[in-house]
């Protein structure tokens, strides 16, 4: 009597904690494996993964990203068909066909005493059933009822299998059996096929191939697997099948029949193709991704080396993409990326590669160049194409693009080097005002190395306390005295000397140090200002990058509490760019700061795009007229008119107005004549260290503090109460402009 032990196939199991990517690689390496059992630590079955279902899930959008690093237990069927090895074959098959036919047909797990032994498959059941039928043929012949039951059993198994099952006579290869699935797959009825050979259905060349394969199976007696069999259907279309064939022997051990089982793998092939596409193409723009870009660039460089021609790499960045994404939303941002991809495709020739490397970064591989003129023309076309307006979901958007170009072999011979240098050139193009292109120059690499050295020095300076605060007075023309001081950060490098804030502040913003640096400035300045006379306010500049930290208001509260400085004596200066970036969120933070009693000032007023509109949307306490207008006040009627208009506007709105960059007595007199109330500039005083400012104000300066000390400092003693000495005439005790 046959049992399931006679049908079992040995198959290496997986573990529930294994990752999806290991299963993916295994299915790719073992094309013959259709199911994989999953065991627990005690070798007991806990699940089963079926090949087709797994590939379909992995091929779904973002399937690999979702499941590659997740455990198999989230991907498996946790209720597989499990049966003990000693169960009789006929009883098991009949029972399973009645209530778990689909599980039986895809495969099942066989155990011995509850522990994993192997797996059972349809072809194994068919072989065992055939052997059972052969061994019991004499007994069945003597009992018609038993013969009918045996025939019914075999028919039920074969007809229920979703794969195509066919049987040929070994002697002449004519069909003797075709199941229902086979009829559906091929389009021929079994009546059309039974008794006929492949020559009746397929062209002579193809029929000869099938004949040779079948003859080899009959001759060898081994299982033959055709991984991808393209079979013409009756309607002229083609079926993609995976076929297993094996010879069935008669009582004397000679081949009598050839049994074949064919699985329709068209859906699986589509899934695998989709996975391959997801691995190499960006799903949004359908452009090659970074991986395929590297491959195409490597191939182009190899061909160029043989032909001795040039390859150009263009790095393309969309200007102002973040503004579009933040203000109009991600759907418009996605539409913009797709539209930009189409324009880039239209710029290049057949054979060139356009790829999306990530975010709003694109790249182009341009091949077959004999000189730089072709690369120049393409870079110019890209810039021109991206500067034209985009119509996106009811919005007209103007962004522009910047391009950096590196050319092999002069700029490098491998992918990474060319990309790095094209990126350096792109950085220069953006620094030059965007909407242009630049070729790589050796000086760019030297500048990059210098920038990296400065970045290392900047991080070290923060840790070693190389920063110092200077203060520049603000002078009230009506009260004729200093009423405030602006804190200005200075970096004294041990080797470089004084490093310009214009050099290190943008770098600190870019590498993420501005938060820690800004916190130190705020705390140290508040600690110093708490010792100044009560009528002297402290002004501190806030970087737009600091507004990305939603704890900014809490940081200000902590600095005020630790120093004892009243909130109304702190004035925070921002530029218009704070409100251009994530304006709703940043506006909320400004209102939180205003609610604390802190004064808010708009710096560089008049140089931005929307300054007037922001005066309507937020109750600023002060506006500071940019020094570019003050510089030309005596010689430019337009500059004087702008200043007068701003002063009138401030007066009508009840907002204090400060003129920056006052460098001469003549400028001061003109500003006073126009009604300006407060000035700041070299004519009053250059920025000075805390000690000199404290002496000016008649108080003692605090000791300089490093970052680590300031973060944890406690509230100081009460500031001196002595009044500021009578203010001298303007300029008498201040450093005049040189």
Secondary structure, DSSP 8 states (H G I E B T S, - for coil): --BGGGT-B----EETTSBHHHHHHHHHH-TT--EEEEE-TTS-EEEEEEHHHHHHHHHSTTHHHHHTTSBGGGTSBSS--EEETTSBHHHHHHHHHHH-HHHHHH-EEEEETTEEEEEE-HHHHHHHHHHHHHHTHHHHHT-HHHHHHHHHHHHHHHHH-SSEEEEEETTT--EEEE-HHHHHHHS--HHHHBT--GGGTS-HHHHHHHHHHHHHHHHH-S-EEEEEEEEE-TTS-EEEEEEEEEEEE-TTS-EEEEEEEEEE-HHHHHHHHHHHHHHHB-TTT--B-HHHHHHHHHHHHHHHHHHT-EEEEEEEEETTHHHHHHHH-HHHHHHHHHHHHHHHHHHS-TT-EEEEEETTEEEEEEEEESSTHHHHHHHHHHHHHHHS-EEETTEEE---EEEEEEEETTT-SSHHHHHHHHHHHHHHHHHTTSSSEEE--HHHHHHHHHHHHHHHHHHHHHHHT-EEEEEEEEEETTTTEEEEEEEEEEEEETTTEEE-HHHHHHHHHHTT-HHHHHHHHHHHHHHHHTTS-TT-EEEEE--GGGGGSTTHHHHHHHHHHHHT--GGGEEEEE-THHHHSSHHHHHHHHHHHHHTT-EEEEEEETSSSSHHHHHHHS--SEEEE-HHHHHTTTT-HHHHHHHHHHHHHHHHHT-EEEE----SHHHHHHHHHTT--EE-STTT---EEHHHHHHHHTS-------HHHHHT----------------STTTTS----
